[in-house]
Amino acid sequence: MEQRRSKRFDVKLPVKLLRNGLRSITGAGETKNLSSSGVLFSSDIKIDIGEPIEYTIALTTSGEVDLHCLGKVMRLDAAVRNGCEPERPFEVAATVERYEFIRQRS
């Protein structure tokens, strides 16, 4: 039985990673699903669990409107093959604690 607080929507949107804790990062990924309280996305870089995260989700293909989010990394999943380093991309579950819509000026 589904026990999530918020309904999740399966959407694939570009994600830009900006900050993990106090560390500036530059990463990219794609959302897998999104709700009012959290997001699941793929990431090309490893992110620390429990740390604050800052990221932007592109809501339009033209890049006119972005959703700028602050949250916390709740889970990091990666495939590990033959006991080696984790495979990329990583799957990251993060909260959406604060957000704002950003309109790009042309």
SULTA-V996155 format. One record per backbone hydrogen bond with DSSP energy under -1.0 kcal/mol. NH is the residue of the N-H (numbers start at 1). CO is the residue of the C=O. If there is no record, write none. Layout:
# SULTA-V996155
NH_CO ; NH_CO
This chain:
# SULTA-V996155
9_34 ; 11_9 ; 15_29 ; 16_56 ; 17_27 ; 18_54 ; 19_54 ; 20_23 ; 21_52 ; 23_20 ; 25_18 ; 27_17 ; 29_15 ; 31_13 ; 32_40 ; 33_40 ; 34_9 ; 35_38 ; 39_94 ; 40_33 ; 41_92 ; 42_30 ; 43_90 ; 44_28 ; 50_73 ; 51_48 ; 53_71 ; 54_19 ; 55_69 ; 56_16 ; 57_67 ; 58_14 ; 59_65 ; 63_60 ; 66_102 ; 67_57 ; 68_100 ; 69_55 ; 70_98 ; 71_53 ; 73_51 ; 74_93 ; 75_93 ; 77_91 ; 84_81 ; 87_79 ; 90_43 ; 91_77 ; 92_41 ; 93_75 ; 94_39 ; 95_72 ; 96_37 ; 97_70 ; 98_70 ; 100_68 ; 102_66 ; 104_64
